[in-house]
């Protein structure tokens, strides 16, 4: 029943919605669809959004064997290759105009990582060596331009000279390095390793896991620290519930793909503690709160946080069937999503966020530079592939 409901939401709502944003005139996909279900054809096109759409349609094809989805992936790939890539300095831009010209030329490590993630999946599905070569070109840029001895710097100008990290800093801080970017570099390298088994990439996965376990993980609080200066000194008292539960299963996935028993053992202690803490501190018995900043809990219900929570708790239950509380939480989260997060208006998808009463009072966009089919789409793919039903 659960899997059928998830598959129905994927095939009858999420996939059709994003197919409807295909731009046949200028390429790629339209960049903004507002809360009132109005399409903004001249909105900027975020490159993160395009990469995530490429990843989404590729994996929709892989998961449900829908060949039409592969055609949409080809469309997204062509736009990335022809417009998002900087032919002079390498890497991908931050955003483009509606007709495919550079709009914001900032080079961000987070953005580069999502391009690698999408291109790796696309190569895995199609065998297109050009896509793999582009992925390695961006990978080499990250390793030579963005990495220092203790982590990954994040924000650069078009020519990869460091600038302030305005894109991924929050709460009045200016962070040189963030847990969020490191997590998605790890995610991208996991996918690149999965499709090509390059041992250098595998060793970088090990190095990043050491960073998570030995630097980012606060074992006393059972959380991952979020914002850092360039020397990896923590800048704030913040527990991001969504990122922690997402990290728990992405790290487990990385260990599975890598197949290194020593790291699987080392990292399971971290990921299980993250899951348990989020269940105790972030889960309210129905859904997951957003974060806790300086002791104050933000009770906003964000679409991607709820999706990652369901997947994270299902993953924890799958690893240890004695942890029935994880399955119970996943069931509750799905009930909450069905009732509140999934937008029942015709022609829509999922709401961006809700207040604690389940109302979309912020009226944020249904699709935009950050609102994408990556988190909820991936939750659906994983549920279908893992086969946990009730």
C-alpha positions, 0 to 999 in steps of 0.5 A: 500500500505505502509503495503504491501510494508513493509510486502514484504520487511520483508518476501522477504528480511529480513527474508530470509537473516537472515535464510541464516545465520543459522549455521547448523554445530556449532549452532546459526547464523554466526557472520559476512557478509561483505559489499561485501556479503561474509559470514565469517563462522569463525567470532566471534558470538556476543551474542547481535546478537544471542539474537536479532535474537532469538527475531526477529524470535520469533516475526516474528512467532507471527506477520505473523504466519510463523511456519518456523520462530519458528523453527529458533527461537528454533535454536537460543534459543538452542544456547543461552541456551547451549553456551551463558550462563555462567554456573558458574557465571550466565548471558551471555557472550559478544561474542563467537568463531565461534564454541561456546566457550567463546571469550569475557567474559565481562558481560554487563548490556546491553547484559543481558537486550537483553537476557531477552528481547528475552527469554521473547518473546520466552516464550510468544510465546511458553510457555517454562517455562525454557526460563522464568526461565533463563530470571528471573535468568538474571533479578535477576543478574541485580538487585543484581549485576548491580544496585545501588541506583541511576541507573544501572552500566554497565560493569563487568568482568566474575564474575560481578566485575565492570570494565571500560565501554569500550563497550558503551562509545563513543566520548572519554568518559568513562561513568559509566552509559548510557541512552542507557543501561537504555532504553534497561533494560526498554524494556526488563522488559516491555516484561518480565512484559507483558508475566508474570505480575510480580509486582516486575518487574512492580515496577521496570518499574515505577522506571526506568520511574522516572529516565527517567523523573526526571534525564535523561530528560533535559526539557529545551532542550527536550532531554535525556542526554546520558552519565553519571558518576556513580553519574548520572552527565552528561558527554557530550553535545550530543543529540542522535536523534535515541535513543530519538525517539526510547525512545519516543515510547518504553516508551509509550509502557511500559506505555501501558503494565503497565496500570498505568494511573498516569505514562502514564500521567507523561511520555506522556509529556516527550515522546511527547516533545522528538518527537517534538524536534526530528522532529524540530532538527534531521529530515531534511525533508527527513530522520533523521540525526544521532546525534548532538555532541557539536553543530555539526550535524552528517548527517550520515543516519544509518539503525537503526536510520531511522527505529526507526524514522519511528516507533516513528513518526507513534506512535506519530501520532497514539496517536494524529491524529491531528499531521499530521506532524508526518505522513508526516515525516513517509511517507518521511522516508519510501520513503528514506528507499526504495530508499537508505537504503534497499540494492537492491543487491540479497542476501543482506538486509539493508545497515548499513549507508549512507552519506547525499547523500545516498551513502554507502561509509563506506561499513560497514557490512550487518550483524555483532555484532551490525548489526542485524534484530532487528530494521528494523524487529521490525519496520516491525512488528509494522507497520503490527500490528498497521495497519496505511496505506496510 
